[in-house]
Amino acid sequence: MSPYHFERNKIIVTADDYGIRDSAEYILQLVKQGKLDRVSVLVNYVSHGEAQALLETGVKIDLHLELIKLIRTGEKLKESAATRGMNFVVRYLLGFVTTQKVEEEWRFQIERFRDVFGRLPDGLNSHEHLHYFPRFFPVFMKLAREYGISYVRFGRKSIRSEFNRTPVSKILSMFWNVNRKRYLESDPDTSELFVSYDWLDDFNEITELLSENEKPIEVAVHPERKDEFVVAERFF
């Protein structure tokens, strides 16, 4: 029996990275156990068989927008956040990653999702949280509106990256504040707040967040990581 007591309907549990590495196998196990509410798909990496298997479960399927080819990072499981962040900054400043290229790539991924899954995604978010970057956030919101995708990963009240007190997480919180006004201009559906499980020191911090909020919070997990698979299976 779980030592944690909370209302399960107050958590939106989302598994990220479906399709890359061995993630599909672990995510499908959790979906079939009823542990997940949403699954975020890396559509350039998912096979037609993996897409069909996910569709058959009836779970909400979101598109996990990515810029792996443009940034040349994001495929490996154990890349450090500092390395990824520095690589992004360098390629952005050198002009390899522009808002035009980002829009073209993300639009391509939405269309590819429609081809592979036979419909549009239920929601939008991004690999490595790149849609929070202020230059990319307007593109992200524009595409959500244009394609009629009503749910986005943002966090109406906050993004709780302060649990992970690294420079990258602090920058992410700053980006959230910059983007908040733009988000409110269209106010699509989102959770009350967003937190990634790998930002937390322990599960108790989730129960603390739930006690602070009446509306659901979104918690992203990465089930190809053994510890996160165990947490999702045991506690959700």
Beta strands, then each sheet from edge to edge (+ up, - down):
strand 1: 11-18
strand 2: 38-41
strand 3: 60-65
strand 4: 123-126
strand 5: 151-152
strand 6: 158-159
strand 7: 193-196
strand 8: 217-221
sheet 1: 5+ 4+ 3+ 2+ 1+ 8+ 7+ 6+
end
